[in-house]
């Protein structure tokens, strides 16, 4: 992919991660869960697993080691919050 296309892709991905957006877990699969972590990265502790269809409120996003991580909270239980990989989030 050309550098200008990569920059555009990253911009669009981060723009989609603007704080306050509603999101839903997509792509974890029928036999897997998206890991909600206590920090942005695979080395952070897993808080809980989220099945496809879980409704989330998205906060800000950061990039760590080539992956975009978004701060989220469960829409129905906002006291549960952490970070998930942006590639598993869809707008609701």
PyMOL Python script that loads the backbone (N, CA, C, O; Angstrom):
from pymol import cmd

cmd.read_pdbstr("""\
ATOM      1  N   UNK A   1       0.849  -1.176   0.000  1.00  0.00           N
ATOM      2  CA  UNK A   1       0.000   0.000   0.000  1.00  0.00           C
ATOM      3  C   UNK A   1       0.898   1.244   0.000  1.00  0.00           C
ATOM      4  O   UNK A   1       1.877   1.298   0.744  1.00  0.00           O
ATOM      5  N   UNK A   2       0.575   2.229  -0.820  1.00  0.00           N
ATOM      6  CA  UNK A   2       1.351   3.457  -0.900  1.00  0.00           C
ATOM      7  C   UNK A   2       1.232   4.251   0.402  1.00  0.00           C
ATOM      8  O   UNK A   2       0.203   4.178   1.073  1.00  0.00           O
ATOM      9  N   UNK A   3       2.285   5.018   0.771  1.00  0.00           N
ATOM     10  CA  UNK A   3       2.262   5.789   2.018  1.00  0.00           C
ATOM     11  C   UNK A   3       1.056   6.711   2.145  1.00  0.00           C
ATOM     12  O   UNK A   3       0.507   6.855   3.237  1.00  0.00           O
ATOM     13  N   UNK A   4       0.630   7.345   1.038  1.00  0.00           N
ATOM     14  CA  UNK A   4      -0.525   8.249   1.110  1.00  0.00           C
ATOM     15  C   UNK A   4      -1.808   7.479   1.414  1.00  0.00           C
ATOM     16  O   UNK A   4      -2.679   7.989   2.119  1.00  0.00           O
ATOM     17  N   UNK A   5      -1.934   6.264   0.895  1.00  0.00           N
ATOM     18  CA  UNK A   5      -3.108   5.447   1.191  1.00  0.00           C
ATOM     19  C   UNK A   5      -3.086   4.966   2.634  1.00  0.00           C
ATOM     20  O   UNK A   5      -4.127   4.894   3.286  1.00  0.00           O
ATOM     21  N   UNK A   6      -1.895   4.637   3.132  1.00  0.00           N
ATOM     22  CA  UNK A   6      -1.767   4.220   4.536  1.00  0.00           C
ATOM     23  C   UNK A   6      -2.177   5.368   5.445  1.00  0.00           C
ATOM     24  O   UNK A   6      -2.920   5.159   6.404  1.00  0.00           O
ATOM     25  N   UNK A   7      -1.707   6.575   5.162  1.00  0.00           N
ATOM     26  CA  UNK A   7      -2.057   7.746   5.973  1.00  0.00           C
ATOM     27  C   UNK A   7      -3.560   7.990   5.951  1.00  0.00           C
ATOM     28  O   UNK A   7      -4.150   8.294   6.987  1.00  0.00           O
ATOM     29  N   UNK A   8      -4.184   7.861   4.791  1.00  0.00           N
ATOM     30  CA  UNK A   8      -5.628   8.047   4.679  1.00  0.00           C
ATOM     31  C   UNK A   8      -6.371   6.990   5.483  1.00  0.00           C
ATOM     32  O   UNK A   8      -7.327   7.308   6.191  1.00  0.00           O
ATOM     33  N   UNK A   9      -5.938   5.733   5.380  1.00  0.00           N
ATOM     34  CA  UNK A   9      -6.565   4.646   6.132  1.00  0.00           C
ATOM     35  C   UNK A   9      -6.481   4.911   7.635  1.00  0.00           C
ATOM     36  O   UNK A   9      -7.478   4.781   8.345  1.00  0.00           O
ATOM     37  N   UNK A  10      -5.289   5.284   8.123  1.00  0.00           N
ATOM     38  CA  UNK A  10      -5.119   5.562   9.559  1.00  0.00           C
ATOM     39  C   UNK A  10      -5.999   6.731   9.977  1.00  0.00           C
ATOM     40  O   UNK A  10      -6.624   6.683  11.037  1.00  0.00           O
ATOM     41  N   UNK A  11      -6.060   7.784   9.159  1.00  0.00           N
ATOM     42  CA  UNK A  11      -6.915   8.931   9.482  1.00  0.00           C
ATOM     43  C   UNK A  11      -8.370   8.514   9.606  1.00  0.00           C
ATOM     44  O   UNK A  11      -9.047   8.884  10.565  1.00  0.00           O
ATOM     45  N   UNK A  12      -8.857   7.738   8.631  1.00  0.00           N
ATOM     46  CA  UNK A  12     -10.260   7.319   8.666  1.00  0.00           C
ATOM     47  C   UNK A  12     -10.535   6.412   9.848  1.00  0.00           C
ATOM     48  O   UNK A  12     -11.602   6.505  10.454  1.00  0.00           O
ATOM     49  N   UNK A  13      -9.606   5.541  10.191  1.00  0.00           N
ATOM     50  CA  UNK A  13      -9.788   4.649  11.328  1.00  0.00           C
ATOM     51  C   UNK A  13      -9.834   5.439  12.622  1.00  0.00           C
ATOM     52  O   UNK A  13     -10.708   5.206  13.458  1.00  0.00           O
ATOM     53  N   UNK A  14      -8.910   6.367  12.801  1.00  0.00           N
ATOM     54  CA  UNK A  14      -8.889   7.172  14.019  1.00  0.00           C
ATOM     55  C   UNK A  14     -10.083   8.101  14.078  1.00  0.00           C
ATOM     56  O   UNK A  14     -10.645   8.302  15.154  1.00  0.00           O
ATOM     57  N   UNK A  15     -10.491   8.674  12.956  1.00  0.00           N
ATOM     58  CA  UNK A  15     -11.665   9.543  12.933  1.00  0.00           C
ATOM     59  C   UNK A  15     -12.902   8.768  13.355  1.00  0.00           C
ATOM     60  O   UNK A  15     -13.799   9.330  13.985  1.00  0.00           O
ATOM     61  N   UNK A  16     -12.961   7.500  13.020  1.00  0.00           N
ATOM     62  CA  UNK A  16     -14.072   6.656  13.434  1.00  0.00           C
ATOM     63  C   UNK A  16     -14.032   6.312  14.907  1.00  0.00           C
ATOM     64  O   UNK A  16     -14.986   5.750  15.444  1.00  0.00           O
ATOM     65  N   UNK A  17     -12.927   6.647  15.567  1.00  0.00           N
ATOM     66  CA  UNK A  17     -12.759   6.352  16.988  1.00  0.00           C
ATOM     67  C   UNK A  17     -12.937   7.595  17.841  1.00  0.00           C
ATOM     68  O   UNK A  17     -12.449   7.638  18.970  1.00  0.00           O
ATOM     69  N   UNK A  18     -13.608   8.584  17.341  1.00  0.00           N
ATOM     70  CA  UNK A  18     -13.815   9.800  18.106  1.00  0.00           C
ATOM     71  C   UNK A  18     -14.615   9.496  19.362  1.00  0.00           C
ATOM     72  O   UNK A  18     -15.510   8.650  19.347  1.00  0.00           O
ATOM     73  N   UNK A  19     -14.295  10.182  20.442  1.00  0.00           N
ATOM     74  CA  UNK A  19     -14.925   9.943  21.737  1.00  0.00           C
ATOM     75  C   UNK A  19     -16.427  10.131  21.680  1.00  0.00           C
ATOM     76  O   UNK A  19     -16.929  11.011  20.982  1.00  0.00           O
ATOM     77  N   UNK A  20     -17.142   9.295  22.423  1.00  0.00           N
ATOM     78  CA  UNK A  20     -18.575   9.418  22.574  1.00  0.00           C
ATOM     79  C   UNK A  20     -19.400   8.656  21.560  1.00  0.00           C
ATOM     80  O   UNK A  20     -20.625   8.617  21.674  1.00  0.00           O
ATOM     81  N   UNK A  21     -18.770   8.054  20.580  1.00  0.00           N
ATOM     82  CA  UNK A  21     -19.511   7.301  19.569  1.00  0.00           C
ATOM     83  C   UNK A  21     -20.009   5.985  20.134  1.00  0.00           C
ATOM     84  O   UNK A  21     -19.343   5.351  20.953  1.00  0.00           O
ATOM     85  N   UNK A  22     -21.189   5.583  19.688  1.00  0.00           N
ATOM     86  CA  UNK A  22     -21.687   4.262  20.033  1.00  0.00           C
ATOM     87  C   UNK A  22     -21.033   3.229  19.140  1.00  0.00           C
ATOM     88  O   UNK A  22     -20.805   3.479  17.956  1.00  0.00           O
ATOM     89  N   UNK A  23     -20.734   2.081  19.697  1.00  0.00           N
ATOM     90  CA  UNK A  23     -20.091   1.016  18.931  1.00  0.00           C
ATOM     91  C   UNK A  23     -20.670  -0.324  19.357  1.00  0.00           C
ATOM     92  O   UNK A  23     -21.323  -0.440  20.394  1.00  0.00           O
ATOM     93  N   UNK A  24     -20.419  -1.325  18.538  1.00  0.00           N
ATOM     94  CA  UNK A  24     -20.837  -2.687  18.843  1.00  0.00           C
ATOM     95  C   UNK A  24     -19.694  -3.616  18.445  1.00  0.00           C
ATOM     96  O   UNK A  24     -19.002  -3.375  17.456  1.00  0.00           O
ATOM     97  N   UNK A  25     -19.504  -4.680  19.224  1.00  0.00           N
ATOM     98  CA  UNK A  25     -18.460  -5.659  18.929  1.00  0.00           C
ATOM     99  C   UNK A  25     -18.866  -6.452  17.693  1.00  0.00           C
ATOM    100  O   UNK A  25     -19.971  -6.990  17.626  1.00  0.00           O
ATOM    101  N   UNK A  26     -17.952  -6.520  16.702  1.00  0.00           N
ATOM    102  CA  UNK A  26     -18.177  -7.282  15.469  1.00  0.00           C
ATOM    103  C   UNK A  26     -16.911  -8.022  15.092  1.00  0.00           C
ATOM    104  O   UNK A  26     -15.822  -7.450  15.128  1.00  0.00           O
ATOM    105  N   UNK A  27     -17.040  -9.275  14.734  1.00  0.00           N
ATOM    106  CA  UNK A  27     -15.924 -10.024  14.197  1.00  0.00           C
ATOM    107  C   UNK A  27     -15.157 -10.883  15.177  1.00  0.00           C
ATOM    108  O   UNK A  27     -14.167 -11.510  14.800  1.00  0.00           O
ATOM    109  N   UNK A  28     -15.591 -10.927  16.438  1.00  0.00           N
ATOM    110  CA  UNK A  28     -14.910 -11.797  17.399  1.00  0.00           C
ATOM    111  C   UNK A  28     -15.160 -13.258  17.042  1.00  0.00           C
ATOM    112  O   UNK A  28     -14.319 -14.118  17.301  1.00  0.00           O
ATOM    113  N   UNK A  29     -16.304 -13.530  16.456  1.00  0.00           N
ATOM    114  CA  UNK A  29     -16.628 -14.887  16.023  1.00  0.00           C
ATOM    115  C   UNK A  29     -17.582 -15.578  16.977  1.00  0.00           C
ATOM    116  O   UNK A  29     -17.711 -15.173  18.133  1.00  0.00           O
ATOM    117  N   UNK A  30     -18.247 -16.613  16.504  1.00  0.00           N
ATOM    118  CA  UNK A  30     -19.269 -17.286  17.314  1.00  0.00           C
ATOM    119  C   UNK A  30     -18.696 -18.062  18.508  1.00  0.00           C
ATOM    120  O   UNK A  30     -19.394 -18.296  19.494  1.00  0.00           O
ATOM    121  N   UNK A  31     -17.435 -18.454  18.411  1.00  0.00           N
ATOM    122  CA  UNK A  31     -16.829 -19.243  19.488  1.00  0.00           C
ATOM    123  C   UNK A  31     -15.712 -18.501  20.206  1.00  0.00           C
ATOM    124  O   UNK A  31     -14.868 -19.124  20.849  1.00  0.00           O
ATOM    125  N   UNK A  32     -15.698 -17.181  20.101  1.00  0.00           N
ATOM    126  CA  UNK A  32     -14.633 -16.408  20.720  1.00  0.00           C
ATOM    127  C   UNK A  32     -15.211 -15.136  21.323  1.00  0.00           C
ATOM    128  O   UNK A  32     -16.357 -14.769  21.062  1.00  0.00           O
ATOM    129  N   UNK A  33     -14.398 -14.475  22.133  1.00  0.00           N
ATOM    130  CA  UNK A  33     -14.792 -13.231  22.777  1.00  0.00           C
ATOM    131  C   UNK A  33     -13.709 -12.185  22.528  1.00  0.00           C
ATOM    132  O   UNK A  33     -12.522 -12.510  22.478  1.00  0.00           O
ATOM    133  N   UNK A  34     -14.124 -10.925  22.373  1.00  0.00           N
ATOM    134  CA  UNK A  34     -13.186  -9.816  22.282  1.00  0.00           C
ATOM    135  C   UNK A  34     -12.724  -9.491  23.699  1.00  0.00           C
ATOM    136  O   UNK A  34     -13.541  -9.315  24.602  1.00  0.00           O
ATOM    137  N   UNK A  35     -11.418  -9.414  23.883  1.00  0.00           N
ATOM    138  CA  UNK A  35     -10.883  -9.158  25.221  1.00  0.00           C
ATOM    139  C   UNK A  35     -10.899  -7.673  25.537  1.00  0.00           C
ATOM    140  O   UNK A  35     -10.311  -6.869  24.814  1.00  0.00           O
ATOM    141  N   UNK A  36     -11.578  -7.311  26.628  1.00  0.00           N
ATOM    142  CA  UNK A  36     -11.545  -5.952  27.169  1.00  0.00           C
ATOM    143  C   UNK A  36     -10.351  -5.926  28.114  1.00  0.00           C
ATOM    144  O   UNK A  36     -10.311  -6.688  29.080  1.00  0.00           O
ATOM    145  N   UNK A  37      -9.383  -5.060  27.849  1.00  0.00           N
ATOM    146  CA  UNK A  37      -8.131  -5.036  28.615  1.00  0.00           C
ATOM    147  C   UNK A  37      -8.008  -3.758  29.437  1.00  0.00           C
ATOM    148  O   UNK A  37      -8.655  -2.753  29.143  1.00  0.00           O
ATOM    149  N   UNK A  38      -7.165  -3.810  30.475  1.00  0.00           N
ATOM    150  CA  UNK A  38      -7.020  -2.635  31.333  1.00  0.00           C
ATOM    151  C   UNK A  38      -6.054  -1.591  30.778  1.00  0.00           C
ATOM    152  O   UNK A  38      -5.805  -0.575  31.427  1.00  0.00           O
ATOM    153  N   UNK A  39      -5.516  -1.826  29.602  1.00  0.00           N
ATOM    154  CA  UNK A  39      -4.655  -0.865  28.931  1.00  0.00           C
ATOM    155  C   UNK A  39      -4.609  -1.163  27.441  1.00  0.00           C
ATOM    156  O   UNK A  39      -5.072  -2.216  27.003  1.00  0.00           O
ATOM    157  N   UNK A  40      -4.048  -0.238  26.656  1.00  0.00           N
ATOM    158  CA  UNK A  40      -4.023  -0.397  25.197  1.00  0.00           C
ATOM    159  C   UNK A  40      -2.868  -1.283  24.716  1.00  0.00           C
ATOM    160  O   UNK A  40      -1.790  -0.782  24.396  1.00  0.00           O
ATOM    161  N   UNK A  41      -3.093  -2.581  24.667  1.00  0.00           N
ATOM    162  CA  UNK A  41      -2.073  -3.490  24.168  1.00  0.00           C
ATOM    163  C   UNK A  41      -2.302  -4.908  24.651  1.00  0.00           C
ATOM    164  O   UNK A  41      -2.993  -5.137  25.645  1.00  0.00           O
ATOM    165  N   UNK A  42      -1.716  -5.857  23.938  1.00  0.00           N
ATOM    166  CA  UNK A  42      -1.910  -7.270  24.257  1.00  0.00           C
ATOM    167  C   UNK A  42      -1.277  -7.673  25.580  1.00  0.00           C
ATOM    168  O   UNK A  42      -1.652  -8.699  26.146  1.00  0.00           O
ATOM    169  N   UNK A  43      -0.333  -6.899  26.087  1.00  0.00           N
ATOM    170  CA  UNK A  43       0.329  -7.243  27.339  1.00  0.00           C
ATOM    171  C   UNK A  43      -0.496  -6.854  28.574  1.00  0.00           C
ATOM    172  O   UNK A  43      -0.145  -7.223  29.695  1.00  0.00           O
ATOM    173  N   UNK A  44      -1.569  -6.125  28.376  1.00  0.00           N
ATOM    174  CA  UNK A  44      -2.387  -5.681  29.506  1.00  0.00           C
ATOM    175  C   UNK A  44      -3.369  -6.764  29.944  1.00  0.00           C
ATOM    176  O   UNK A  44      -3.806  -7.596  29.148  1.00  0.00           O
ATOM    177  N   UNK A  45      -3.699  -6.729  31.221  1.00  0.00           N
ATOM    178  CA  UNK A  45      -4.592  -7.719  31.831  1.00  0.00           C
ATOM    179  C   UNK A  45      -5.980  -7.692  31.191  1.00  0.00           C
ATOM    180  O   UNK A  45      -6.521  -6.630  30.887  1.00  0.00           O
ATOM    181  N   UNK A  46      -6.542  -8.891  30.995  1.00  0.00           N
ATOM    182  CA  UNK A  46      -7.904  -9.016  30.468  1.00  0.00           C
ATOM    183  C   UNK A  46      -8.896  -8.799  31.607  1.00  0.00           C
ATOM    184  O   UNK A  46      -8.797  -9.426  32.662  1.00  0.00           O
ATOM    185  N   UNK A  47      -9.851  -7.904  31.378  1.00  0.00           N
ATOM    186  CA  UNK A  47     -10.888  -7.609  32.368  1.00  0.00           C
ATOM    187  C   UNK A  47     -12.060  -8.564  32.196  1.00  0.00           C
ATOM    188  O   UNK A  47     -12.553  -9.153  33.157  1.00  0.00           O
ATOM    189  N   UNK A  48     -12.498  -8.702  30.934  1.00  0.00           N
ATOM    190  CA  UNK A  48     -13.677  -9.510  30.623  1.00  0.00           C
ATOM    191  C   UNK A  48     -13.682  -9.813  29.124  1.00  0.00           C
ATOM    192  O   UNK A  48     -13.062  -9.085  28.349  1.00  0.00           O
ATOM    193  N   UNK A  49     -14.360 -10.857  28.714  1.00  0.00           N
ATOM    194  CA  UNK A  49     -14.551 -11.160  27.298  1.00  0.00           C
ATOM    195  C   UNK A  49     -15.898 -10.647  26.835  1.00  0.00           C
ATOM    196  O   UNK A  49     -16.892 -10.758  27.553  1.00  0.00           O
ATOM    197  N   UNK A  50     -15.934 -10.086  25.636  1.00  0.00           N
ATOM    198  CA  UNK A  50     -17.155  -9.489  25.090  1.00  0.00           C
ATOM    199  C   UNK A  50     -17.590 -10.239  23.831  1.00  0.00           C
ATOM    200  O   UNK A  50     -16.816 -10.335  22.879  1.00  0.00           O
ATOM    201  N   UNK A  51     -18.805 -10.768  23.809  1.00  0.00           N
ATOM    202  CA  UNK A  51     -19.282 -11.449  22.598  1.00  0.00           C
ATOM    203  C   UNK A  51     -19.694 -10.454  21.515  1.00  0.00           C
ATOM    204  O   UNK A  51     -19.952  -9.285  21.799  1.00  0.00           O
ATOM    205  N   UNK A  52     -19.752 -10.934  20.267  1.00  0.00           N
ATOM    206  CA  UNK A  52     -20.288 -10.114  19.181  1.00  0.00           C
ATOM    207  C   UNK A  52     -21.645  -9.564  19.592  1.00  0.00           C
ATOM    208  O   UNK A  52     -22.437 -10.251  20.237  1.00  0.00           O
ATOM    209  N   UNK A  53     -21.902  -8.325  19.214  1.00  0.00           N
ATOM    210  CA  UNK A  53     -23.175  -7.689  19.514  1.00  0.00           C
ATOM    211  C   UNK A  53     -23.184  -6.873  20.801  1.00  0.00           C
ATOM    212  O   UNK A  53     -24.155  -6.166  21.070  1.00  0.00           O
ATOM    213  N   UNK A  54     -22.119  -6.957  21.604  1.00  0.00           N
ATOM    214  CA  UNK A  54     -22.054  -6.170  22.839  1.00  0.00           C
ATOM    215  C   UNK A  54     -22.038  -4.691  22.489  1.00  0.00           C
ATOM    216  O   UNK A  54     -21.229  -4.253  21.671  1.00  0.00           O
ATOM    217  N   UNK A  55     -22.928  -3.920  23.102  1.00  0.00           N
ATOM    218  CA  UNK A  55     -23.015  -2.476  22.857  1.00  0.00           C
ATOM    219  C   UNK A  55     -22.027  -1.742  23.754  1.00  0.00           C
ATOM    220  O   UNK A  55     -21.961  -1.978  24.960  1.00  0.00           O
ATOM    221  N   UNK A  56     -21.255  -0.838  23.132  1.00  0.00           N
ATOM    222  CA  UNK A  56     -20.219  -0.104  23.834  1.00  0.00           C
ATOM    223  C   UNK A  56     -20.327   1.385  23.565  1.00  0.00           C
ATOM    224  O   UNK A  56     -20.891   1.807  22.555  1.00  0.00           O
ATOM    225  N   UNK A  57     -19.781   2.178  24.482  1.00  0.00           N
ATOM    226  CA  UNK A  57     -19.585   3.606  24.266  1.00  0.00           C
ATOM    227  C   UNK A  57     -18.089   3.800  24.085  1.00  0.00           C
ATOM    228  O   UNK A  57     -17.292   3.437  24.951  1.00  0.00           O
ATOM    229  N   UNK A  58     -17.722   4.372  22.960  1.00  0.00           N
ATOM    230  CA  UNK A  58     -16.316   4.496  22.603  1.00  0.00           C
ATOM    231  C   UNK A  58     -15.754   5.822  23.087  1.00  0.00           C
ATOM    232  O   UNK A  58     -16.391   6.868  22.960  1.00  0.00           O
ATOM    233  N   UNK A  59     -14.553   5.761  23.644  1.00  0.00           N
ATOM    234  CA  UNK A  59     -13.798   6.955  24.022  1.00  0.00           C
ATOM    235  C   UNK A  59     -12.708   7.206  23.003  1.00  0.00           C
ATOM    236  O   UNK A  59     -12.869   6.889  21.824  1.00  0.00           O
ATOM    237  N   UNK A  60     -11.616   7.765  23.444  1.00  0.00           N
ATOM    238  CA  UNK A  60     -10.501   8.053  22.558  1.00  0.00           C
ATOM    239  C   UNK A  60      -9.721   6.804  22.176  1.00  0.00           C
ATOM    240  O   UNK A  60      -9.801   5.775  22.848  1.00  0.00           O
ATOM    241  N   UNK A  61      -8.965   6.908  21.087  1.00  0.00           N
ATOM    242  CA  UNK A  61      -8.173   5.787  20.587  1.00  0.00           C
ATOM    243  C   UNK A  61      -6.702   6.170  20.532  1.00  0.00           C
ATOM    244  O   UNK A  61      -6.354   7.340  20.373  1.00  0.00           O
ATOM    245  N   UNK A  62      -5.846   5.163  20.666  1.00  0.00           N
ATOM    246  CA  UNK A  62      -4.399   5.333  20.564  1.00  0.00           C
ATOM    247  C   UNK A  62      -3.843   4.205  19.705  1.00  0.00           C
ATOM    248  O   UNK A  62      -4.475   3.160  19.554  1.00  0.00           O
ATOM    249  N   UNK A  63      -2.658   4.424  19.146  1.00  0.00           N
ATOM    250  CA  UNK A  63      -1.995   3.379  18.365  1.00  0.00           C
ATOM    251  C   UNK A  63      -0.808   2.857  19.158  1.00  0.00           C
ATOM    252  O   UNK A  63       0.035   3.626  19.622  1.00  0.00           O
ATOM    253  N   UNK A  64      -0.755   1.535  19.307  1.00  0.00           N
ATOM    254  CA  UNK A  64       0.344   0.865  19.992  1.00  0.00           C
ATOM    255  C   UNK A  64       0.808  -0.305  19.134  1.00  0.00           C
ATOM    256  O   UNK A  64       0.021  -1.198  18.820  1.00  0.00           O
ATOM    257  N   UNK A  65       2.061  -0.303  18.762  1.00  0.00           N
ATOM    258  CA  UNK A  65       2.672  -1.370  17.977  1.00  0.00           C
ATOM    259  C   UNK A  65       1.855  -1.717  16.732  1.00  0.00           C
ATOM    260  O   UNK A  65       1.631  -2.888  16.425  1.00  0.00           O
ATOM    261  N   UNK A  66       1.414  -0.674  16.022  1.00  0.00           N
ATOM    262  CA  UNK A  66       0.712  -0.846  14.756  1.00  0.00           C
ATOM    263  C   UNK A  66      -0.754  -1.206  14.863  1.00  0.00           C
ATOM    264  O   UNK A  66      -1.394  -1.452  13.841  1.00  0.00           O
ATOM    265  N   UNK A  67      -1.304  -1.246  16.053  1.00  0.00           N
ATOM    266  CA  UNK A  67      -2.710  -1.580  16.236  1.00  0.00           C
ATOM    267  C   UNK A  67      -3.406  -0.419  16.958  1.00  0.00           C
ATOM    268  O   UNK A  67      -2.852   0.158  17.894  1.00  0.00           O
ATOM    269  N   UNK A  68      -4.618  -0.084  16.519  1.00  0.00           N
ATOM    270  CA  UNK A  68      -5.392   0.984  17.151  1.00  0.00           C
ATOM    271  C   UNK A  68      -6.231   0.375  18.272  1.00  0.00           C
ATOM    272  O   UNK A  68      -6.949  -0.605  18.070  1.00  0.00           O
ATOM    273  N   UNK A  69      -6.125   0.976  19.460  1.00  0.00           N
ATOM    274  CA  UNK A  69      -6.875   0.548  20.649  1.00  0.00           C
ATOM    275  C   UNK A  69      -7.786   1.685  21.080  1.00  0.00           C
ATOM    276  O   UNK A  69      -7.364   2.839  21.144  1.00  0.00           O
ATOM    277  N   UNK A  70      -9.038   1.356  21.376  1.00  0.00           N
ATOM    278  CA  UNK A  70      -9.999   2.373  21.794  1.00  0.00           C
ATOM    279  C   UNK A  70     -10.442   2.124  23.239  1.00  0.00           C
ATOM    280  O   UNK A  70     -10.663   0.988  23.658  1.00  0.00           O
ATOM    281  N   UNK A  71     -10.560   3.204  23.967  1.00  0.00           N
ATOM    282  CA  UNK A  71     -11.114   3.152  25.317  1.00  0.00           C
ATOM    283  C   UNK A  71     -12.622   3.010  25.149  1.00  0.00           C
ATOM    284  O   UNK A  71     -13.242   3.778  24.415  1.00  0.00           O
ATOM    285  N   UNK A  72     -13.208   2.033  25.825  1.00  0.00           N
ATOM    286  CA  UNK A  72     -14.653   1.808  25.728  1.00  0.00           C
ATOM    287  C   UNK A  72     -15.221   1.514  27.107  1.00  0.00           C
ATOM    288  O   UNK A  72     -14.496   1.158  28.036  1.00  0.00           O
ATOM    289  N   UNK A  73     -16.530   1.673  27.217  1.00  0.00           N
ATOM    290  CA  UNK A  73     -17.261   1.216  28.394  1.00  0.00           C
ATOM    291  C   UNK A  73     -18.511   0.505  27.899  1.00  0.00           C
ATOM    292  O   UNK A  73     -19.030   0.811  26.825  1.00  0.00           O
ATOM    293  N   UNK A  74     -18.983  -0.434  28.683  1.00  0.00           N
ATOM    294  CA  UNK A  74     -20.211  -1.135  28.322  1.00  0.00           C
ATOM    295  C   UNK A  74     -21.367  -0.146  28.412  1.00  0.00           C
ATOM    296  O   UNK A  74     -21.511   0.550  29.417  1.00  0.00           O
ATOM    297  N   UNK A  75     -22.180  -0.081  27.381  1.00  0.00           N
ATOM    298  CA  UNK A  75     -23.289   0.871  27.357  1.00  0.00           C
ATOM    299  C   UNK A  75     -24.247   0.628  28.519  1.00  0.00           C
ATOM    300  O   UNK A  75     -24.712   1.580  29.145  1.00  0.00           O
ATOM    301  N   UNK A  76     -24.544  -0.624  28.810  1.00  0.00           N
ATOM    302  CA  UNK A  76     -25.493  -0.958  29.868  1.00  0.00           C
ATOM    303  C   UNK A  76     -24.862  -0.999  31.257  1.00  0.00           C
ATOM    304  O   UNK A  76     -25.578  -1.016  32.258  1.00  0.00           O
ATOM    305  N   UNK A  77     -23.526  -1.013  31.330  1.00  0.00           N
ATOM    306  CA  UNK A  77     -22.812  -1.039  32.612  1.00  0.00           C
ATOM    307  C   UNK A  77     -21.556  -0.183  32.476  1.00  0.00           C
ATOM    308  O   UNK A  77     -20.449  -0.715  32.404  1.00  0.00           O
ATOM    309  N   UNK A  78     -21.724   1.155  32.439  1.00  0.00           N
ATOM    310  CA  UNK A  78     -20.601   2.053  32.160  1.00  0.00           C
ATOM    311  C   UNK A  78     -19.464   1.980  33.173  1.00  0.00           C
ATOM    312  O   UNK A  78     -18.367   2.471  32.903  1.00  0.00           O
ATOM    313  N   UNK A  79     -19.705   1.380  34.326  1.00  0.00           N
ATOM    314  CA  UNK A  79     -18.627   1.244  35.301  1.00  0.00           C
ATOM    315  C   UNK A  79     -17.580   0.206  34.848  1.00  0.00           C
ATOM    316  O   UNK A  79     -16.478   0.153  35.395  1.00  0.00           O
ATOM    317  N   UNK A  80     -17.930  -0.604  33.861  1.00  0.00           N
ATOM    318  CA  UNK A  80     -16.985  -1.567  33.287  1.00  0.00           C
ATOM    319  C   UNK A  80     -16.375  -0.940  32.038  1.00  0.00           C
ATOM    320  O   UNK A  80     -17.062  -0.722  31.039  1.00  0.00           O
ATOM    321  N   UNK A  81     -15.077  -0.654  32.108  1.00  0.00           N
ATOM    322  CA  UNK A  81     -14.424   0.016  30.990  1.00  0.00           C
ATOM    323  C   UNK A  81     -13.001  -0.498  30.831  1.00  0.00           C
ATOM    324  O   UNK A  81     -12.428  -1.092  31.743  1.00  0.00           O
ATOM    325  N   UNK A  82     -12.451  -0.254  29.655  1.00  0.00           N
ATOM    326  CA  UNK A  82     -11.090  -0.665  29.341  1.00  0.00           C
ATOM    327  C   UNK A  82     -10.800  -0.387  27.881  1.00  0.00           C
ATOM    328  O   UNK A  82     -11.393   0.509  27.279  1.00  0.00           O
ATOM    329  N   UNK A  83      -9.885  -1.161  27.311  1.00  0.00           N
ATOM    330  CA  UNK A  83      -9.465  -0.967  25.930  1.00  0.00           C
ATOM    331  C   UNK A  83      -9.723  -2.219  25.100  1.00  0.00           C
ATOM    332  O   UNK A  83      -9.563  -3.342  25.578  1.00  0.00           O
ATOM    333  N   UNK A  84     -10.127  -2.005  23.844  1.00  0.00           N
ATOM    334  CA  UNK A  84     -10.294  -3.097  22.885  1.00  0.00           C
ATOM    335  C   UNK A  84      -9.651  -2.678  21.567  1.00  0.00           C
ATOM    336  O   UNK A  84      -9.472  -1.490  21.296  1.00  0.00           O
ATOM    337  N   UNK A  85      -9.310  -3.667  20.760  1.00  0.00           N
ATOM    338  CA  UNK A  85      -8.765  -3.398  19.436  1.00  0.00           C
ATOM    339  C   UNK A  85      -9.869  -2.812  18.557  1.00  0.00           C
ATOM    340  O   UNK A  85     -10.967  -3.362  18.477  1.00  0.00           O
ATOM    341  N   UNK A  86      -9.567  -1.691  17.899  1.00  0.00           N
ATOM    342  CA  UNK A  86     -10.554  -0.996  17.062  1.00  0.00           C
ATOM    343  C   UNK A  86     -11.038  -1.837  15.894  1.00  0.00           C
ATOM    344  O   UNK A  86     -12.132  -1.601  15.382  1.00  0.00           O
ATOM    345  N   UNK A  87     -10.244  -2.820  15.455  1.00  0.00           N
ATOM    346  CA  UNK A  87     -10.647  -3.615  14.297  1.00  0.00           C
ATOM    347  C   UNK A  87     -11.894  -4.456  14.576  1.00  0.00           C
ATOM    348  O   UNK A  87     -12.500  -4.978  13.641  1.00  0.00           O
ATOM    349  N   UNK A  88     -12.282  -4.595  15.832  1.00  0.00           N
ATOM    350  CA  UNK A  88     -13.470  -5.390  16.193  1.00  0.00           C
ATOM    351  C   UNK A  88     -14.647  -4.507  16.576  1.00  0.00           C
ATOM    352  O   UNK A  88     -15.609  -4.988  17.175  1.00  0.00           O
ATOM    353  N   UNK A  89     -14.587  -3.225  16.241  1.00  0.00           N
ATOM    354  CA  UNK A  89     -15.685  -2.309  16.563  1.00  0.00           C
ATOM    355  C   UNK A  89     -16.396  -1.860  15.291  1.00  0.00           C
ATOM    356  O   UNK A  89     -15.759  -1.581  14.276  1.00  0.00           O
ATOM    357  N   UNK A  90     -17.710  -1.795  15.358  1.00  0.00           N
ATOM    358  CA  UNK A  90     -18.521  -1.260  14.268  1.00  0.00           C
ATOM    359  C   UNK A  90     -19.430  -0.189  14.844  1.00  0.00           C
ATOM    360  O   UNK A  90     -19.805  -0.252  16.015  1.00  0.00           O
ATOM    361  N   UNK A  91     -19.782   0.788  14.032  1.00  0.00           N
ATOM    362  CA  UNK A  91     -20.731   1.826  14.467  1.00  0.00           C
ATOM    363  C   UNK A  91     -22.092   1.186  14.672  1.00  0.00           C
ATOM    364  O   UNK A  91     -22.461   0.256  13.955  1.00  0.00           O
ATOM    365  N   UNK A  92     -22.831   1.677  15.641  1.00  0.00           N
ATOM    366  CA  UNK A  92     -24.206   1.193  15.805  1.00  0.00           C
ATOM    367  C   UNK A  92     -25.168   2.303  15.526  1.00  0.00           C
ATOM    368  O   UNK A  92     -26.380   2.105  15.608  1.00  0.00           O
TER     369      UNK A  92
END
""", "prot")
cmd.dss("prot")
cmd.show_as("cartoon", "prot")
cmd.util.cbc("prot")
cmd.orient("prot")
